Amino acid sequence: MEIASGSGQHAAHFAAHLPGWTWQPSDATAESFASVAAWRALAGAGQVRDPVLLDVLAPVWPTQGPPFAEPFDALYCANMLHISPGATCAALMRGAAKHLTPKGLLITYGPYLERDVPTSPGNLAFDESLRLRNPDWGLRALEDVASQALLVGFLLHKRLQMPANNLLLVFGRKA
Ligand SMILES: C[S@@+](CC[C@H](N)C(=O)[O-])C[C@H]1O[C@@H](n2cnc3c(N)ncnc32)[C@H](O)[C@@H]1O
């Protein structure tokens, strides 16, 4: 299950490399749904489902259409937390707790601030530009994201350094 799929490039790439997985794209708006379909066709990734409307802030997921019939093995969310209001972080965690299997993983990707790690000049400038566009946007502190996860019983299992000062964070249930 992918939150905030945007163009659908990630969906197409992952699905093409993970043929055993079914991929459910989603986004808060339908603006890029045609793009998701185009990337799916280009990658020949037939196991990418049609995208669904899903605003993480909505009380019920998905926002439109029938509720999800089954829990998901993984929830993947790239580049949303810093380009949306801070409340999306808690909402993402609540949704993960509700829609993941007991061993399911929440995987987030993007730039973060970290207490004991100097922020790169590029990420500092990016943070500033985001806040200028919208005062509710901006890079989130990894520690705050992990605290929100803890509130729903999820622990940060892995922090993987990615290119261009991005991180891949893997959260799973405590027990
Ligand atoms: C920068 S794009 C990232 C797209 C894609 N994940 C990527 O990494 O290329 C941010 C996406 O977050 C989506 N988004 C913003 N607020 C959201 C919300 N409350 N719920 C779900 N998606 C949201 C936007 O519609 C947009 O597609």
The ligand as an SDF file (V2000), in Angstrom:
LIG
                    3D

 27 29  0  0  0  0  0  0  0  0999 V2000
    6.2980   15.5520   -3.3190 C   0  0  0  0  0  0  0  0  0  0  0  0
    4.9390   14.5580   -3.7210 S   0  0  0  0  0  0  0  0  0  0  0  0
    5.6540   12.9420   -3.5190 C   0  0  0  0  0  0  0  0  0  0  0  0
    5.1510   11.9670   -4.5370 C   0  0  0  0  0  0  0  0  0  0  0  0
    5.8720   10.6060   -4.5480 C   0  0  0  0  0  0  0  0  0  0  0  0
    5.6420    9.8860   -3.3210 N   0  0  0  0  0  0  0  0  0  0  0  0
    7.3500   10.7940   -4.7750 C   0  0  0  0  0  0  0  0  0  0  0  0
    8.1400   10.6020   -3.8530 O   0  0  0  0  0  0  0  0  0  0  0  0
    7.7230   11.1560   -5.9010 O   0  0  0  0  0  0  0  0  0  0  0  0
    3.8990   14.7170   -2.2970 C   0  0  0  0  0  0  0  0  0  0  0  0
    2.6010   13.9750   -2.4630 C   0  0  0  0  0  0  0  0  0  0  0  0
    1.9240   13.9680   -1.2090 O   0  0  0  0  0  0  0  0  0  0  0  0
    0.5440   14.0260   -1.4650 C   0  0  0  0  0  0  0  0  0  0  0  0
   -0.1460   14.4400   -0.2320 N   0  0  0  0  0  0  0  0  0  0  0  0
   -0.1040   15.6450    0.3700 C   0  0  0  0  0  0  0  0  0  0  0  0
   -0.9030   15.6770    1.4440 N   0  0  0  0  0  0  0  0  0  0  0  0
   -1.4450   14.4210    1.5490 C   0  0  0  0  0  0  0  0  0  0  0  0
   -2.3570   13.8220    2.4570 C   0  0  0  0  0  0  0  0  0  0  0  0
   -2.8880   14.5290    3.4670 N   0  0  0  0  0  0  0  0  0  0  0  0
   -2.6920   12.5370    2.2720 N   0  0  0  0  0  0  0  0  0  0  0  0
   -2.1650   11.8240    1.2360 C   0  0  0  0  0  0  0  0  0  0  0  0
   -1.3040   12.3370    0.3400 N   0  0  0  0  0  0  0  0  0  0  0  0
   -0.9570   13.6300    0.4900 C   0  0  0  0  0  0  0  0  0  0  0  0
    0.4490   15.0220   -2.6050 C   0  0  0  0  0  0  0  0  0  0  0  0
   -0.7850   14.9580   -3.2690 O   0  0  0  0  0  0  0  0  0  0  0  0
    1.6370   14.5990   -3.4620 C   0  0  0  0  0  0  0  0  0  0  0  0
    1.2750   13.6550   -4.4370 O   0  0  0  0  0  0  0  0  0  0  0  0
  1  2  1  0
  2  3  1  0
  2 10  1  0
  3  4  1  0
  4  5  1  0
  5  6  1  0
  5  7  1  0
  7  8  2  0
  7  9  1  0
 10 11  1  0
 11 12  1  0
 11 26  1  0
 12 13  1  0
 13 14  1  0
 13 24  1  0
 14 15  1  0
 14 23  1  0
 15 16  2  0
 16 17  1  0
 17 18  1  0
 17 23  2  0
 18 19  1  0
 18 20  2  0
 20 21  1  0
 21 22  2  0
 22 23  1  0
 24 25  1  0
 24 26  1  0
 26 27  1  0
M  CHG  2   2   1   9  -1
M  END
$$$$
